[in-house]
Amino acid sequence: MTGYKTVTAMVNAMLEELNITVPVALHLDHGSYEGCYKCIEAGFSSIMFDGSHYPIEENVEKTKELVKVCAEKGMSLEAEVGSIGGEEDGVVGAGECADPDECKQIADLGVDMLAAGIGNIHGQYPENWAGLSFETLAAVKEKVGDMPLVLHGGTGISDDQIKKAIGLGVAKINVNTECQLTFAAATREYIEAGKDLKGKGYDPRKLLLPGTEAIKGTVREKMELFGSVGKA
């Protein structure tokens, strides 16, 4: 059985076993060019190619190739223009604002989603962060039309800025850091209360449960804030 069929079978089995009734995607985040092809072969349903560190001509060429392959596989493709700040998988960026004309070049290739740098960063925002550049976001939206835009580094952005970004065309928001912080806080509370020392409280299924439930709560809150409840 090929890698593609193996992963597809695993996802289908998970959907059935857990009685999941909403669409589920296995998505690669910030994939390299080579990494995207590995995940395509493995059977992912969605990939993000982060070509923002390449010159725009090379980003366009590589994205164009991936658009064709993903279309043949029935996969969705997210691309990026303008480096997202902070640190993600060991890659550090300063938080650039994308060039709207370059965004249009990538969008016109036929990608499904576009991540455009608008001053956002991965991880926790510093106290002196200037905020999102809505001027850049509006300019990008004017160039790319109905293309769904992606906001990376959603953790720590105020609710007002989030809602304004959604109003200007952002359709997908990443909040992984907030989920991680929530998980860590709940797990720390469990251990500091000594619950891991009582009975079989050290069992990973019990030890990790408070963090897992905390993430669920955070996700519910974000779904309500983003207006995505009931829209699967």
HELIX and SHEET records of a PDB file:
HELIX    1   1 GLY A    3  GLU A   17  1                                  15    
HELIX    2   2 TYR A   33  ALA A   42  1                                  10    
HELIX    3   3 ILE A   56  LYS A   73  1                                  18    
HELIX    4   4 PRO A  100  ALA A  107  1                                   8    
HELIX    5   5 PHE A  134  VAL A  144  1                                  11    
HELIX    6   6 ASP A  159  GLY A  167  1                                   9    
HELIX    7   7 ASN A  176  GLU A  192  1                                  17    
HELIX    8   8 LYS A  195  LEU A  197  5                                   3    
HELIX    9   9 PRO A  204  LEU A  207  1                                   4    
HELIX   10  10 LEU A  209  PHE A  226  1                                  18    
SHEET    1   A 6 HIS A  27  GLY A  31  0                                        
SHEET    2   A 6 SER A  46  PHE A  49  1                                        
SHEET    3   A 6 SER A  76  VAL A  81  1                                        
SHEET    4   A 6 MET A 113  ALA A 116  1                                        
SHEET    5   A 6 LEU A 149  LEU A 151  1                                        
SHEET    6   A 6 VAL A 170  ILE A 173  1                                        
SHEET    1   B 2 GLY A  86  GLU A  88  0                                        
SHEET    2   B 2 VAL A  91  GLY A  93 -1                                        
END                                                                             
